[in-house]
Amino acid sequence: MLCCTVCVAQEIAILKYKGGGDWYANPTALPNLIAFCNSNIGTTINPKPRTVEVGSPELFSYPWIHMTGHGNVFFSREEAENLRTYLLSGGFLHIDDNYGMEPYLRKELVKIFPDRDLTEVGVDHPIFNQAYNFPKGLPKIHEHDNKRPQALGIFNEDRLMVLFTFETDLGDGWEDQAVHNDPEEVRTKALQMGANIIQYAFKN
């Protein structure tokens, strides 16, 4: 099970994975999201996110893990089993496709949950109605190919334990304004949706 004392301390981490993909993309994203959450939804998350490897026992120290990148992803059998145990023990994994990771990610998720599929998270799901209300579901942050944003999930009974945000690029919206020059309205939507994800994960 996840460590209760760490849950109280509220630390989050970014997932370091193998395969050559840039797991370290968007370096200002999580610090900005943490600052937003601590200022607006009453969290007390450590301002500096940690880094944790997929196969590490330290994975169980964090109630919320973030994964991103543009390219290849690879999990060994042992890493997949560790991540599966973490998630079924109450952990939460948010995967934000930075455009390019999706085909590689899907084949690795099968290693973790061969018995479960990614399914679309409906707009009536509580994750869209936490501190902030998104009645139309996942907001579109960056436009690349005119496809609609999708929130895809893997559930354990009624609990969403893996959230894959696809065709939206939330993490780019969390980054410093100067990085992508996004309008403030767009950055605010991205940060609010990110706050909802963290709030849901901490409560569930």
C-alpha positions as CSV (number, residue, x, y, z in Angstrom):
1,M,0.0,0.0,0.0
2,L,1.1,3.6,-0.4
3,C,2.8,5.3,2.5
4,C,0.3,7.4,4.4
5,T,2.9,9.7,5.8
6,V,4.1,10.7,2.4
7,C,0.5,11.3,1.3
8,V,0.2,13.8,4.2
9,A,3.4,15.4,3.1
10,Q,2.0,15.7,-0.4
11,E,4.9,15.0,-2.7
12,I,4.6,14.2,-6.4
13,A,7.0,12.8,-8.9
14,I,7.8,12.5,-12.6
15,L,8.3,9.0,-14.0
16,K,11.7,8.2,-15.5
17,Y,11.4,5.5,-18.1
18,K,13.6,3.7,-20.6
19,G,13.3,3.5,-24.4
20,G,14.9,6.8,-25.4
21,G,11.8,9.0,-25.0
22,D,12.3,12.4,-23.4
23,W,10.7,11.7,-20.0
24,Y,12.2,15.0,-18.8
25,A,10.3,17.2,-21.3
26,N,8.6,20.4,-20.0
27,P,10.9,21.0,-17.1
28,T,9.0,24.0,-15.8
29,A,5.6,22.3,-16.0
30,L,5.3,20.5,-12.7
31,P,6.8,23.2,-10.6
32,N,4.3,25.7,-12.0
33,L,1.4,23.3,-11.5
34,I,2.4,22.7,-7.9
35,A,2.6,26.4,-7.3
36,F,-0.9,26.8,-8.8
37,C,-2.3,24.0,-6.7
38,N,-0.7,25.3,-3.5
39,S,-2.1,28.8,-4.1
40,N,-5.6,27.9,-5.3
41,I,-6.8,24.5,-4.0
42,G,-5.2,24.3,-0.6
43,T,-2.6,21.7,-1.3
44,T,0.8,21.7,0.5
45,I,2.9,19.9,-2.2
46,N,6.6,20.1,-2.0
47,P,7.6,22.8,-4.6
48,K,10.2,20.6,-6.1
49,P,8.8,17.4,-7.8
50,R,10.9,14.3,-7.4
51,T,12.0,11.9,-10.1
52,V,11.3,8.2,-9.7
53,E,12.2,5.2,-11.9
54,V,9.5,2.8,-13.0
55,G,11.0,-0.2,-11.2
56,S,12.0,1.6,-8.0
57,P,10.3,0.8,-4.6
58,E,10.2,4.6,-4.1
59,L,7.3,4.7,-6.5
60,F,5.1,3.8,-3.6
61,S,6.0,7.0,-1.8
62,Y,4.0,9.2,-4.1
63,P,0.2,9.3,-4.5
64,W,0.6,11.0,-7.9
65,I,3.0,10.2,-10.7
66,H,3.4,12.2,-13.9
67,M,4.6,10.8,-17.2
68,T,5.3,12.7,-20.4
69,G,7.4,12.8,-23.6
70,H,7.4,12.7,-27.4
71,G,9.0,9.4,-28.2
72,N,9.6,5.8,-27.4
73,V,8.7,4.1,-24.1
74,F,9.8,0.7,-22.8
75,F,9.0,-1.1,-19.6
76,S,10.7,-4.3,-18.6
77,R,8.6,-7.2,-17.2
78,E,9.7,-6.2,-13.6
79,E,9.0,-2.5,-14.2
80,A,5.5,-3.3,-15.5
81,E,4.8,-5.5,-12.5
82,N,6.0,-2.8,-10.1
83,L,3.8,-0.1,-11.8
84,R,0.8,-2.5,-11.8
85,T,1.2,-3.1,-8.1
86,Y,1.6,0.6,-7.4
87,L,-1.6,1.4,-9.2
88,L,-3.7,-1.4,-7.7
89,S,-2.4,-0.3,-4.3
90,G,-4.0,3.1,-4.7
91,G,-1.4,5.0,-6.8
92,F,-2.3,7.3,-9.7
93,L,-0.5,7.8,-13.0
94,H,-1.2,10.8,-15.2
95,I,0.3,10.4,-18.7
96,D,0.3,13.5,-20.8
97,D,1.2,12.9,-24.5
98,N,3.5,15.6,-25.7
99,Y,2.6,14.6,-29.2
100,G,4.5,11.5,-30.5
101,M,4.4,9.1,-27.4
102,E,1.0,7.6,-27.9
103,P,1.8,4.6,-30.2
104,Y,4.7,3.5,-28.0
105,L,2.8,4.0,-24.8
106,R,-0.1,1.8,-25.8
107,K,2.0,-1.3,-26.3
108,E,3.7,-0.8,-22.9
109,L,0.3,-0.3,-21.1
110,V,-0.6,-3.8,-22.3
111,K,2.4,-5.1,-20.3
112,I,1.0,-3.5,-17.1
113,F,-2.7,-4.4,-17.7
114,P,-3.1,-7.1,-20.3
115,D,-6.7,-7.5,-19.0
116,R,-7.8,-3.9,-19.2
117,D,-8.2,-1.4,-22.0
118,L,-7.9,2.4,-22.2
119,T,-11.5,3.7,-22.3
120,E,-12.7,7.3,-22.8
121,V,-13.4,9.1,-19.5
122,G,-16.9,10.6,-19.8
123,V,-17.5,14.3,-19.3
124,D,-19.7,13.4,-16.3
125,H,-16.7,11.9,-14.5
126,P,-15.7,13.6,-11.2
127,I,-12.3,14.5,-12.5
128,F,-13.9,17.2,-14.6
129,N,-15.8,18.7,-11.6
130,Q,-13.3,19.1,-8.8
131,A,-12.2,22.6,-7.8
132,Y,-12.9,23.6,-11.4
133,N,-15.7,22.6,-13.7
134,F,-15.1,21.4,-17.3
135,P,-18.6,20.5,-18.5
136,K,-17.2,19.7,-22.0
137,G,-14.4,17.6,-20.7
138,L,-10.7,17.9,-21.4
139,P,-9.7,21.3,-22.8
140,K,-7.6,21.7,-25.9
141,I,-4.3,23.5,-25.1
142,H,-2.1,23.1,-28.2
143,E,-3.4,22.5,-31.7
144,H,-1.4,20.2,-33.9
145,D,-3.7,18.2,-36.1
146,N,-7.3,19.4,-35.6
147,K,-8.2,16.3,-33.6
148,R,-10.4,16.6,-30.5
149,P,-8.7,16.2,-27.0
150,Q,-9.4,12.9,-25.3
151,A,-9.2,11.8,-21.7
152,L,-8.5,8.1,-21.7
153,G,-8.4,6.0,-18.6
154,I,-7.8,2.6,-16.9
155,F,-10.0,1.9,-14.0
156,N,-9.9,-0.4,-10.9
157,E,-13.6,-0.9,-10.3
158,D,-14.8,2.7,-10.1
159,R,-11.5,4.3,-9.3
160,L,-9.6,6.0,-12.2
161,M,-6.0,5.0,-11.6
162,V,-4.4,5.8,-15.0
163,L,-5.3,9.0,-16.9
164,F,-3.9,9.5,-20.4
165,T,-4.5,13.0,-21.7
166,F,-4.2,12.8,-25.5
167,E,-4.4,15.5,-28.2
168,T,-4.3,18.3,-25.7
169,D,-0.7,18.9,-24.4
170,L,-1.6,20.0,-20.9
171,G,2.0,20.0,-19.9
172,D,2.9,22.7,-22.4
173,G,0.2,24.8,-20.9
174,W,1.7,24.4,-17.5
175,E,5.1,25.6,-18.6
176,D,6.5,29.1,-18.2
177,Q,4.6,31.6,-20.4
178,A,7.7,32.5,-22.3
179,V,8.3,28.9,-23.4
180,H,5.3,28.6,-25.7
181,N,3.8,32.1,-25.6
182,D,0.4,30.7,-24.8
183,P,-2.4,33.2,-23.9
184,E,-3.1,33.5,-20.2
185,E,-6.6,32.1,-20.8
186,V,-5.1,28.9,-22.3
187,R,-2.5,28.5,-19.6
188,T,-5.2,29.0,-16.9
189,K,-7.4,26.3,-18.4
190,A,-4.4,23.9,-18.5
191,L,-3.5,24.6,-14.8
192,Q,-7.1,24.3,-13.7
193,M,-7.4,20.9,-15.4
194,G,-4.1,19.8,-13.8
195,A,-5.3,20.9,-10.4
196,N,-8.5,18.8,-10.9
197,I,-6.4,15.8,-11.7
198,I,-4.2,16.2,-8.6
199,Q,-7.2,16.9,-6.4
200,Y,-9.0,13.8,-7.7
201,A,-5.9,11.6,-7.2
202,F,-5.3,12.8,-3.7
203,K,-8.9,12.1,-2.7
204,N,-9.2,8.7,-4.3
